[in-house]
């Protein structure tokens, strides 16, 4: 991810999904900009589309998935603690020039990460909760254009054997549950924008879930 990309300007700017920076003082004053990822967070439970009618992750596993205990895409308690610990590290080692300004996107995981980071950093700067630094200003392709482009991409770039092997390893770890051998399903596109479906969607979500469980301090 974009965790800890920094360069010198004036003061310090942090962004979480986000940005941190300072007011711009006179020239020849050092500054830093940090662009950071959010906390370890929960994952969605009920949006799989590999097998019709089976949308919950538990339908694709022999064992029920443990619950994160927070709504989908929210920071987990340990995720917030890690964000605060990152702030403490920068307080002790980062040598960030003052004043500090912090911008965070409007979703909970970004704002909570920024608040906890600021707490660890020990700054009194307010966290600006705004979406404007993180939204594209250019026009996006139409939905049918996105779908056509993604279909063309798949047709010209067949699934490499490494991906097939990775999907098989995830299936071996989870089993198939009510969905059966979901790893044998072809990777496909779904929806009017061409989102992932089939075995690729299941494997991608499960790989992310393993990673977020690790970040949350849960058994993996």
N, C-alpha and C positions, 0 to 999 in steps of 0.2 A: 504494500500500500504506500501512501504518501507520507508515512510517519517520519517526521523530522527532516523535511527538505528545508534548508535554511540558506539565506544569503544576506549580505550586508546592505542596509539602507540607513534609515535614521530611527533610533529608538527600537522598539520590538513589537511585532505583530504576530498573533497566533490565530489560526483558524482551525475549526473542527468540523470536518465535512465543510471545514471551518478555517478562520484566519486570525492571527494575532499581529497587531502592529502598533506603532506609536504615532503620536502627532509628529508632523514633519518639522523638526527644528532647523536651525541654520545648517548650511553645507559643512562638510568636513566632520560631521558627527556620525559615529558608527551606529548602525542599527542592524536588527535581524528580523527576518520573516520566517515563521515556522508554519508549515501546512501539515496538519496531523489527521490521522484517522481517529474514528470514535472508539469507544470502549468495546470490549467483548460484550456481545448482546445476545438476546434470545433470537430464535428463528421461527418462521411461521409453521403452523401445525397442519394446515388443512388446505393446501393449494396445489397438490400434485395432480397431474392430468395424464399420467402414463396409461392407466387402465380406467375406462369409463366407469363412473360411479364410485371409484375408490380414490378419495382425495386426501385422507389423513395419512400421515407418515406411519402410523402403527399398522396400516394395511399392507405396508411394504417391508415389514420386519417381523421376525419370529418372536421378538420380545418387545413389550411396550417401551417407547422412548421415555426416559425420565423428563419430567417437566422442569422448565427453567424457573417457574414461580413468578414471572413478570409477563406483561403483555408482549406480543410479537414485536420484535425490533427494538425493545427497550433494553437499556443497560442492565446487566445483572449486578447484584451487590458487589461481587468480586471485581466485575468490570469497572465499576465506579471507583473501587479501592485502587485498582491498577492505574486509572487515570490520575488519581490523587498522588500516587507514588511517582508517576512520571513527572508531575509538577514539582515534587520534592527533589527529584534528581536534577531537574533544570535549575531549581533554586540553589542547589549546592555545587553544581558543576557547569551549568550552562552559560554563566556570565552574560545574561541577557541585559542589554542596556535599557535604561528607563527613559521615558515612561512606557508602560506596557498597555496595549489595547488588545482586546480579545473579541473576535467575532465568531459566532457559531450559527450554523443552519438551524431552522426552526423545529426539526424533528427532535424527539426526546433524547435519543442516543447522542446526538451532537451537542445539544445544549447541556445535558447532564455531564458529559465528558469535559466540556469547557469549564463548567462551574467547579468540578472536582479538581481539574488541573490548576485552576486559579487558586483554589484552597491550598493545594500542596505547594504551589509557587510562593504563597504568602503575599500575593498582591492584593491591593484594595481596588484594583480596576474592575469596573463593571463588565459583565459579559454581554455584548450586544447580540441579541437574538434576532437575526435577520436573514432572509433568504437571498438578498440581492447579490452578494458576492459569489454565489454558487450556482446561479441559474444561467444557462446559455442565453446570450442576447441575439444570436443569429437564428434564422428560421430553420426548423427541422424538416426533413423530408416527410412527405405524406405517408400515411400508414401503408398504403398499397405499395409504395416505392420501397419502404423498409422491408416488407415481406418479400417482394420480388428480389431485392438485393441479397437477402439472407438465403433464399432458396438457391440463387445462383452461386453463392459462396459455398453452400453445402455440396452442390453438384460438382463443382470444380475441385473441391478439397475433401476427398473421402476421409472417413474417420481413420486415423492412424492406429496401428496395432497397439501402441502404448496406451491409448485411451480405452480401447476395448479391454486390455488387461487390467487397467485401473478399475474399471466398472466391475469386472469379475471379482477383484479383491474386495471391493466394498460389499458386493452381494454375499461373498463368503462370510464376511464379518456379521452381516445383519440377517441373512436369510430373506425369504420372500414374503412371509405372512400370507394374507388372503390373496395378494396379487400374484403369488406363484413366482416363477423365475422371471422377474422383471428385467434382469440383466440381458435377457435374450431379445428384448424389444428393441426395434431400431430407434436410433436418435431421429427426432422429427421436430417440426415446427408447429406451433399452434397459435390461435388468435389472429387478430388482424394486423399485429406487428411482427409476428413470427417468433414468439417466445419459444424457449426450449421445451420439448416434451419427450416422452419415451424414456428409455434407460438413462439418457444423458441428464434429464431433469432430476430424476430420482438420485442418481449418483452425485450430481452437483450439490443438491440440497443436503444429502447425508454427509458429504465431505465437509461442507460448511458447518453442519451441526456438530460433527466431531470436534472441529476446531473451536467452536464457540463453547462447547462443553468443557474443553480443556481450559479455555480462558476463564470460565466461570468456576473452576475448581471442582467440577463434577467428575464422576467416574466415567471413563471413556472405554 
